[in-house]
Structure formats: structure tokens, C-alpha cells
Amino acid sequence: MNVQVIERDGQPEYAVLPWSQYQALLQAAGRAPEVAAVALAVDACKPALSQLTALREAKGMSAEQLARNVGISPHYLGMIESGERQPDAAIQRALAWHLGVDGWEAQP
């Protein structure tokens, strides 16, 4: 099995594996049929990345504070908020984590 472990503060936090292997694990656990319904429900609840500024302001966070928490410059965060730049998946996950929302997938 090809698994990537992502750590936070030296402790394992996430395990990333190829989709086909994930599906095989779900099927072996007898949970494959509900995956499609759950994925659709989760996607319907995700805020759009274009709502980033409103989400940040609703949390009472300054752009500088969120940028520092995520590990990017305030200038780069401003470019993401204005739609000038599309952040990579890792930054999207970090933004979602610090804003307390469901994560964003990488968008084409």
C-alpha cells in the first residue's frame, strides 16, 4: 500500500493514499455504497474559495493573522482573496483548518 503520512508537531495527523486503495479499504469494510452519497453531501456544504474574505472576517481574523497562521505572506493571502492566485491544495487545507470550515479540494 502506498501511503503518505502528514505530521503536525511531530505527530501523525493524516494518512494519504491513492483513491483506488481507499475505495478497496472501504469496500473491504463494507462501506463502499454510502461513499458517493456522503461525498455529494459534503461537497454541497463546502463554502466556495471566493468566500475566503467573508469567512476570515466572520471569524474576526485579520489578513495578517490568517496569513501568519497558514504560513504565507499577507500579500499572497490578499492575492488569493482577490482571485488573482489559486492556492495549492496544502494552502487550501491550511486555510480551511484555521477558518474551521470543511476543506477545499484543489480546483481546476
Secondary structure as GFF3:
##gff-version 3
##sequence-region A 1 108
A	DSSP	beta_strand	4	8	.	.	.	ID=ss1
A	DSSP	beta_strand	11	16	.	.	.	ID=ss2
A	DSSP	alpha_helix	19	28	.	.	.	ID=ss3
A	DSSP	alpha_helix	32	45	.	.	.	ID=ss4
A	DSSP	three_ten_helix	49	51	.	.	.	ID=ss5
A	DSSP	alpha_helix	52	58	.	.	.	ID=ss6
A	DSSP	alpha_helix	63	70	.	.	.	ID=ss7
A	DSSP	alpha_helix	74	82	.	.	.	ID=ss8
A	DSSP	alpha_helix	89	99	.	.	.	ID=ss9
###
